[in-house]
Amino acid sequence: MITRIHIIFAFLILTCIGCNRGERTGNSSGREPGQPVGIRGTLENGAGKTVILDEMGARELIPVDTAVCDETGSFEINFSAEEVAFYALRLGGPGYITLLIEPGETLKLSGTYGRDHSYEVKGSRGSALLGELASEHKKALDALGEISRENRKRSGSPGYAEIKAQLDYRFDSITADFTRYSEGFIRQHPGSLSILVALYNLYGPGLPVFSPDRHLDVYRFVDSALMSKYSGFEAVELLHAQIQEADRQLARKNPVMQLPEGEIAPDFVSSQPDGKEMALSDLRGNYVLLSFWAGWSKLSRDENVTLKKAHIRYREQPFRILQVSLDSEREVWLRAIEEDQLDWDHVSDLSRWESPVADLYRLEKIPSNVLIDPAGRIIATDLFGNRLLERLNTLFES
């Protein structure tokens, strides 16, 4: 689901990463502006080939210099830089290498002509960080591309529903791993503009690594990390303005879009694995963790580990777990219950996101959960991991 908060950030992705026109409030590197910059490169298969360097401006690529490699594949580009900026180095391939250069730096780059990956750069910390990020990003994209090719190959074959579920699980696992890597990258390098690229990376068109709806805390971290150091950098200022707008949107949205604490949890009826109907109200008199998940969702399956701990720890208490699956294939749902050994109540209408329960609880993501008291009132939402266990501990052991 694409929501208003997501749209707020959409125009910032990539095109604004290079924005650096306008007044700067300081020079983070401590170097004087207008200093020379040098790029010394050696490219395999580059003899006689052309290399192009552009600055990534606010709305366009600005030509900086063009060089021709000598017979050894070596080239040299020299220019003067007024401030830190992103640059695109084109080596004859369909894409380009993104560099983050500060005034006074001398870069040494090695790679292969016609390829915009598998390169090494020294002499520029920001560019080296972008190289590390690009390498991990490419690994994730290559793996996702393999899943896409396999999906096309197997589409329509016998047992495709099960195959598709397995591919969805692999896709979810790969994207979750790279998202975790990217968040770690951002938190490890808060003083570098390279974290803007990590923040706005994509898995594909319309599929960002970080969704503002789910990762607004990461957007806020980048905003706070860069505003004090790069407040004159246009992309940083744009991000800051959009964080403020997102907060205003959320302030207006929360009373309407989220089920508030203290409200009676909406009742519903759905089908259990044996086909019998079950209502949420059947569990009235217990504390109920209403958990939304799917067998194809890696994040959901990971959270099941926490649910098993909660079930074992509090099964002698007036505590029940009811999981609502957003699967569409019965066999995928039941196999996930068996594999994860989920010994509690389950229901599903096998309608995925078209489930009436998803609309009733205004779901925008899974996993998601609602903690309900014995009177049927909502007392908390989206408690995961230790936060869930700690809250249950206060209910039953305090």
PyMOL commands that set and color helices and strands:
alter all, ss='L'
color gray80, all
select helices_A, chain A and resi 4-10+125-154+160-188+194-200+212-227+234-257+280-283+298-314+330-340+352-354+356-360+386-396
alter helices_A, ss='H'
color red, helices_A
select strands_A, chain A and resi 35-44+50-56+61-68+74-81+85-90+97-101+106-112+120-122+202-204+207-208+269-271+277-279+287-293+319-325+345-347+368-372+378-381
alter strands_A, ss='S'
color yellow, strands_A
deselect
rebuild
show_as cartoon
